[in-house]
Amino acid sequence: MTLSFTPRFSEVSAEAVLVLNRFNGFHQKAVETAEVFRGFPQHLAEARCEWDYMLSTSIMKIAVGADHGGFPLNQRVIAELRGAGHEIEDFGTHDGTRPDDYPDYAIAVGRAIQTGKVEIGILICGSGVGACVAANKLHGVRAALCSDTYSAHQSREHDDCNVLCLGARVIGPELAMELVRSFVAARFTGEERHVRRLAKVEQIERVEEGKR
């Protein structure tokens, strides 16, 4: 919108014209700025996990394991995490042509968490399902199969999950990196409602172990 000025009197000062021209210029800048900010909200969700990841200065010890179905995505994940300064316990595989079994990698990552050798783990297989099932059989391991960033950070914040499971044949590598960043940057909130619910989960574990 451009303001026009039609003088009602023959005497119009140069100063008045100058003020109006400046206002028109200001209005145009405001319109341009509004256009820039109009698209800003749609980028917030995409930026959240990367922003949290950059702000997360805590260096962690992280175990990574993958069967042949998770190769070579596991190598991409390891490179990403090492690039961020994290210490990695690499349980393989390093050969995607050799058939192997996802429970073996779930055990390796799970034991590393149980013994305190690492803080969290990442497991990758073809769909992520098998690795998740196997990992959750280990006492104290809470594995989450995620294919969206909300679940990735919420699983840590609310459920205190310590293993992220990914399906290399289900999600693309770029989404996988987003999930890894989101999971690693998140922290358990410690809110009473979440602590209460986790205590019930642990009670289920104790009851089931008592049946053996």
Residue pairs with C-beta under 8 A, 6 or more apart in sequence:
1 27
1 31
2 24
2 27
3 20
3 23
3 24
3 27
5 12
5 16
5 17
5 20
45 149
48 149
48 182
49 149
49 152
49 153
49 178
49 181
49 182
49 185
50 178
50 181
52 153
52 181
52 182
52 185
52 186
53 84
53 181
53 182
53 184
53 185
55 185
56 184
56 185
59 85
59 86
59 87
60 86
60 87
60 118
60 119
60 120
60 184
61 86
61 87
61 88
61 89
61 117
61 118
61 119
62 81
62 86
62 87
62 88
62 89
62 118
62 119
62 120
62 121
62 122
62 184
63 88
63 89
63 91
63 108
63 109
63 112
63 113
63 117
63 118
63 120
63 121
63 122
64 74
64 77
64 78
64 81
64 88
64 89
64 90
64 91
64 109
64 121
64 122
64 123
64 124
65 74
65 91
65 92
65 105
65 106
65 108
65 109
65 121
65 122
65 123
65 124
65 131
66 73
66 74
66 92
66 93
66 105
66 123
66 124
66 125
66 168
67 93
67 100
67 101
67 102
67 104
67 105
67 124
67 125
67 126
67 131
68 93
68 95
68 96
68 97
68 98
68 99
68 100
69 102
69 124
69 125
69 126
69 127
69 168
69 169
70 93
70 105
70 123
70 124
70 125
70 126
70 131
70 166
70 168
71 93
71 94
71 95
71 96
71 168
72 96
73 124
73 166
73 168
73 173
73 176
74 92
74 93
74 122
74 124
75 94
76 173
76 176
76 177
77 122
77 124
77 166
77 176
77 177
77 180
78 88
78 90
80 177
80 180
80 181
81 88
81 180
81 184
82 88
84 184
86 184
89 112
89 117
89 118
91 105
91 108
91 109
91 112
92 105
93 100
93 105
102 123
102 125
102 130
102 131
102 134
103 130
103 134
105 123
105 125
105 131
106 123
106 131
106 134
106 135
106 137
106 138
106 143
107 134
107 138
109 118
109 121
109 122
109 123
109 135
109 163
110 121
110 135
110 138
110 141
110 163
111 117
111 138
112 118
112 121
113 119
113 120
113 121
113 138
113 140
113 141
113 162
113 163
114 138
114 139
114 140
114 141
119 162
120 162
120 163
120 164
120 183
120 184
121 135
121 162
121 163
121 164
122 163
122 164
122 165
122 166
122 180
122 183
123 131
123 132
123 135
123 143
123 163
123 164
123 165
123 166
124 131
124 165
124 166
124 167
124 168
125 131
125 165
125 167
125 168
126 167
126 168
126 169
126 170
127 167
127 169
127 170
128 145
128 147
128 165
128 166
128 167
128 168
128 170
129 145
129 165
129 167
131 143
131 165
132 143
132 144
132 145
132 163
132 165
135 141
135 143
135 163
135 165
136 142
136 143
139 205
139 209
140 205
141 162
141 163
142 159
142 160
142 161
142 162
142 163
142 201
143 161
143 162
143 163
143 164
143 165
144 151
144 152
144 155
144 159
144 161
144 163
144 164
144 165
145 165
145 166
145 167
146 152
146 155
146 164
146 165
146 166
146 179
146 183
147 167
147 170
147 171
147 175
147 179
148 179
149 178
149 179
149 182
152 164
152 178
152 179
152 180
152 182
152 183
152 186
153 182
153 183
153 185
153 186
154 186
155 161
155 164
155 183
155 186
156 183
156 186
156 187
156 188
157 186
157 187
157 188
157 189
158 188
158 189
158 194
159 194
159 198
160 188
160 194
160 198
164 179
164 180
164 183
166 176
166 179
166 180
168 176
171 179
188 194
